[in-house]
Amino acid sequence: MEDEVREALAEPGHFERGPRAYTERGTATDHCPAFVVEDGPYVSARWPGDAYLFTERFRTQLESR
């Protein structure tokens, strides 16, 4: 999948790999295993284990508008 995404990017160097924490989930106080991407107003996360960090970043974007 990573190869396909890199090929689709205008700049393959823009690909950013998140931490490989397959069983760890982010928490309200620890975002170390979580991974979120922000691109302008777009916010994306990989899976439910990233929900706390995603919510924090999304809320920050909403409050800045």
Residue frames relative to the residue before (quaternion, step in Angstrom):
aa qw qx qy qz dx dy dz
M 1.0000 0.0000 0.0000 0.0000 0.00 0.00 0.00
E 0.6286 0.5496 -0.3468 0.4273 3.60 0.91 -0.85
D 0.6470 0.5256 -0.3235 0.4477 3.60 0.92 -0.87
E 0.6539 0.5145 -0.3109 0.4594 3.60 0.96 -0.85
V 0.6540 0.5020 -0.3148 0.4703 3.58 0.97 -0.82
R 0.6458 0.5204 -0.3253 0.4542 3.60 0.89 -0.87
E 0.6532 0.5184 -0.3097 0.4568 3.59 0.97 -0.85
A 0.6876 0.4931 -0.2809 0.4529 3.59 1.03 -0.74
L 0.6029 0.5797 -0.3595 0.4138 3.60 1.17 -0.43
A 0.5137 -0.6166 0.4957 0.3319 3.56 -1.11 0.69
E 0.7631 0.1474 -0.0703 0.6254 3.57 1.11 -0.77
P 0.3172 -0.7883 0.4907 0.1930 3.65 -0.11 1.22
G 0.5975 0.5804 -0.3568 0.4229 3.60 1.15 -0.45
H 0.5704 0.6010 -0.3796 0.4115 3.59 1.24 -0.21
F 0.4924 0.6482 -0.4371 0.3824 3.60 1.28 -0.18
E 0.0591 -0.7923 0.6073 0.0047 3.56 -0.86 0.97
R 0.2480 -0.7757 0.5648 0.1335 3.57 -0.63 1.12
G 0.3628 -0.7324 0.5405 0.1996 3.53 -0.93 0.96
P 0.6819 -0.4634 0.3502 0.4445 3.57 -1.27 0.10
R 0.3735 -0.7160 0.5432 0.2297 3.57 -1.09 0.68
A 0.2247 0.7504 -0.5704 0.2470 3.52 0.24 1.34
Y 0.1370 -0.8657 0.4785 0.0540 3.55 0.23 1.29
T 0.7840 0.2832 -0.1667 0.5266 3.59 1.05 -0.57
E 0.6126 0.5414 -0.3557 0.4529 3.58 1.23 -0.24
R 0.1692 -0.7705 0.6082 0.0883 3.53 -1.13 0.73
G 0.5241 -0.5975 0.4953 0.3507 3.52 -1.20 0.53
T 0.1997 -0.7574 0.6075 0.1318 3.55 -1.21 0.49
A 0.7144 -0.4319 0.3231 0.4458 3.56 -1.28 0.03
T 0.7819 0.3134 -0.1614 0.5142 3.60 1.12 -0.59
D 0.7658 0.2707 -0.1637 0.5598 3.62 1.23 -0.17
H 0.0923 -0.8241 0.5589 0.0039 3.56 -0.40 1.28
C 0.3166 0.7978 -0.4790 0.1837 3.63 1.22 0.07
P 0.7641 0.3530 -0.2450 0.4812 3.68 0.71 -0.82
A 0.5787 0.6097 -0.3699 0.3957 3.61 1.25 -0.20
F 0.0922 -0.7847 0.6117 0.0395 3.55 -1.25 0.50
V 0.0381 0.7820 -0.6165 0.0838 3.54 -0.78 1.12
V 0.2040 -0.7603 0.6055 0.1170 3.56 -1.08 0.76
E 0.0937 -0.7697 0.6298 0.0458 3.54 -1.00 0.90
D 0.0355 0.7659 -0.6400 0.0504 3.55 -0.96 0.93
G 0.7780 -0.1585 0.0586 0.6051 3.53 0.04 1.29
P 0.8139 -0.2018 0.1540 0.5226 3.59 -0.77 -0.98
Y 0.5695 0.6073 -0.3756 0.4072 3.60 1.27 -0.17
V 0.0261 -0.7759 0.6302 -0.0143 3.57 -0.91 0.99
S 0.0338 0.8126 -0.5783 0.0639 3.58 -0.79 1.00
A 0.1119 -0.7671 0.6285 0.0638 3.54 -1.20 0.65
R 0.5896 -0.6260 0.4000 0.3169 3.57 -1.26 0.40
W 0.8064 -0.0925 0.1556 0.5629 3.57 0.81 -0.98
P 0.7302 -0.4463 0.2698 0.4413 3.65 -1.18 0.20
G 0.5829 0.5937 -0.3736 0.4101 3.62 1.15 -0.45
D 0.6639 0.4765 -0.2941 0.4957 3.59 1.30 -0.22
A 0.3705 0.7987 -0.4335 0.1918 3.59 1.30 -0.08
Y 0.6539 0.5147 -0.3398 0.4382 3.62 0.89 -0.79
L 0.6840 0.4627 -0.2873 0.4853 3.58 0.87 -0.91
F 0.6167 0.5452 -0.3412 0.4539 3.59 0.98 -0.81
T 0.6759 0.5003 -0.2898 0.4570 3.57 0.86 -0.99
E 0.6439 0.5248 -0.3201 0.4555 3.57 0.97 -0.83
R 0.6886 0.4722 -0.2791 0.4743 3.60 0.89 -0.95
F 0.6454 0.5205 -0.3154 0.4616 3.59 0.99 -0.84
R 0.6465 0.5184 -0.3100 0.4661 3.56 0.97 -0.87
T 0.6304 0.5335 -0.3272 0.4594 3.59 0.98 -0.83
Q 0.6538 0.5037 -0.3145 0.4689 3.58 0.98 -0.82
L 0.6542 0.5106 -0.3184 0.4582 3.59 0.93 -0.84
E 0.6913 0.4887 -0.2799 0.4527 3.57 0.92 -0.89
S 0.6570 0.5181 -0.3179 0.4459 3.60 1.14 -0.52
R 0.6164 0.5622 -0.3452 0.4298 3.60 1.25 -0.15
